[in-house]
């Protein structure tokens, strides 16, 4: 790298705080988006497909949600489901 080329400077303290704040805002919007899209699925899907088909779709989704909850809570040390 020559002297005329410079590396981009690392963000200063205030800039890092702004970047972190933006990240928190984006995460908040993502959570809202996923909550709304999940709610739309719960409201719209039963009206679009038969109740039996909807039940068949929910069974594996519920099992997956239980496993996923245990996997995400395990690092925090908080049990989600009772021990077997």
Protein Blocks (a to p, Z undefined) as FASTA:
>chain_A
ZZklccdddddfklmmmmmmmmmmmmmmmmmmmmmmmmmmmmmmmmmpcfklmmmmmmmm
mmmmmmmmmmmmmmnopafbdcZZ
